[in-house]
Each structure stands twice: as C-alpha cells, then as structure tokens.
Amino acid sequence: MSKLTTITRKFLMALSGFFLMIFLLQHFSINILSVISPDAFNEVSHFMGTNFIVQALLQPVLMFGIVFHFVMAFILEYQNNQARPVKYYSSSTSGGKKVSKNMIYSGIAILLFLGLHLYDFWVHEMLVKYVQGDMSGLNQAGEFRYYEELVEKFQSVVRVILYVAAFVFLGLHTNHGFESAFQSVGANHPKYTPAIKKLGFFYSVVIPAGFALIAIYHFIIH
C-alpha cells in the first residue's frame, strides 16, 4: 500500500508538473508581447485580468496546481528520507540522491521567487483595483497601465538580478523535472526517451532564458 501511495503521488505530481509547464509556456507567450508590441501586451493583459473565466476558474486552478506540486514534492522527499534513516554512501545511488536534493533546493528557490512575483504583479494589482476602486486597468492618461507597470518593476537592478537568478533555478528544475514527469506517468521507452530528453533540454533552456531576457531587455531599454 505504501509503495502504491508513493507511485500515485509521483503520478499526480507529474501531472501537476505538466500543467505548470504548459502554464509557463502560455505565460511566456504573453510576456514576450511586451518586447514585440506594448499595445498587444496591454490588450492581452487586460483580457486576462478582467475575464471572468480566467479570474474565477483558471486562476484558482493555477494556484492549487502550484501548491499541490510543491506539497507533493516535500512529502515525497520526506518519505525518501524516512526510508533511509541511516545515511550511507553508495556510488550507484549518490547521483540520484544529488539530483533529488537539487530538485528540492531549486524548488524552494522558485517558491521564494513566486512570493516576490505574486507581490509585484498580483497583490499590487489587486490593491489598485479593490482598495482604490479602479477596475479599468487605466493610468491617469487613460491608457492601459500594464506595460508601464512591468517596465517600472524592471528598473531595479536588484529585482532584475533576483528574477534572472530565479529563472536559472527554473531551468535547472525543469531540465530534470521534464524527463522525470514522463517517467512517472509510464512514458519511459528506449525509442522515445532520447527525444523526451532533447525536448526537455530545449524547454528548460528556451523558456527560462526567454523570461530572463525579457527582464534584462526592459532594464536596458528603459
């Protein structure tokens, strides 16, 4: 039963990982608009921020997915540690332990970054909307404020460094997590595993690097 529970938890964690990776891809596709077209970025941001389905359904599902993924990770790590109450060294297992520990550390770094990110782009926005009673998303000039708020956040060199560091951790986390998620759902086959590894490496480089370059771009340009 214990083994079955662990396998089930790994399976559910993998599903939540897939969900979060899809969200990151969608989130990146919106954020890159701030580099390509500020007007398009404003329009899409306003739609996402005011659409009832997004706010009432998708956003809570996303928050649940994030919390669920991290809770499952900590539970599985705790179970692994409990299963090995006596620490020992083995050349055949030390590599796996190191990867597991790195996943926990990178996950904690990402979790801390999420706190900063939610404060920057969600808590502040909610305060503007509900405390000040401004539901329009407009600035004093009557223009959407989403782009100018994003640019304002990235005028701090400290904040840009924190964001870039967080995306480095994200790349490390997804590089292993991508392949691991496929293994947890049973998609582990000599014919497909090499392609999964390549796709995972591509994703873990392009998406985090893309987010980092967006932050650096707005810091330099503005």
Summary of the structure (lengths in Angstrom):
residues: 222
radius of gyration: 19.9
end to end distance: 57.5
largest distance: 65.2
contacts: 592
relative contact order: 0.12
helix: 82%
strand: 1%
